[in-house]
């Protein structure tokens, strides 16, 4: 089973849903010269979150494999 999630930097503040949707539409306009599989293009806060989650998931995976 897989999940799709959206992680938003806590520094971003939206006054209302319209402001969020405008930001979201802009965020979905991908640039050709960026590798979106590389977490280093994210904000510092998102990079830190990613590294924490990566460690948690790796630990869970190790337990699941009997290691």
VENKAUR-V229746 format. One record per residue. N is the residue number from 1. D_LAST is the distance of its C-alpha to the last C-alpha in Angstrom with 1 decimal. Layout:
N&D_LAST ; N&D_LAST
This chain:
1&22.1 ; 2&23.0 ; 3&24.9 ; 4&27.6 ; 5&28.0 ; 6&30.6 ; 7&30.0 ; 8&33.3 ; 9&33.9 ; 10&35.1 ; 11&38.0 ; 12&39.5 ; 13&42.0 ; 14&43.8 ; 15&47.1 ; 16&47.0 ; 17&45.4 ; 18&47.8 ; 19&46.7 ; 20&43.0 ; 21&43.9 ; 22&45.9 ; 23&43.0 ; 24&40.7 ; 25&43.1 ; 26&43.4 ; 27&39.6 ; 28&39.4 ; 29&41.8 ; 30&39.5 ; 31&40.7 ; 32&40.4 ; 33&39.6 ; 34&36.4 ; 35&32.9 ; 36&31.7 ; 37&28.1 ; 38&28.2 ; 39&27.4 ; 40&29.7 ; 41&32.7 ; 42&31.9 ; 43&33.4 ; 44&32.0 ; 45&31.0 ; 46&29.2 ; 47&27.4 ; 48&26.2 ; 49&25.1 ; 50&23.2 ; 51&21.3 ; 52&20.4 ; 53&19.3 ; 54&17.3 ; 55&15.2 ; 56&14.9 ; 57&13.9 ; 58&11.3 ; 59&9.7 ; 60&10.2 ; 61&8.8 ; 62&5.4 ; 63&5.7 ; 64&7.5 ; 65&5.5 ; 66&3.8 ; 67&0.0
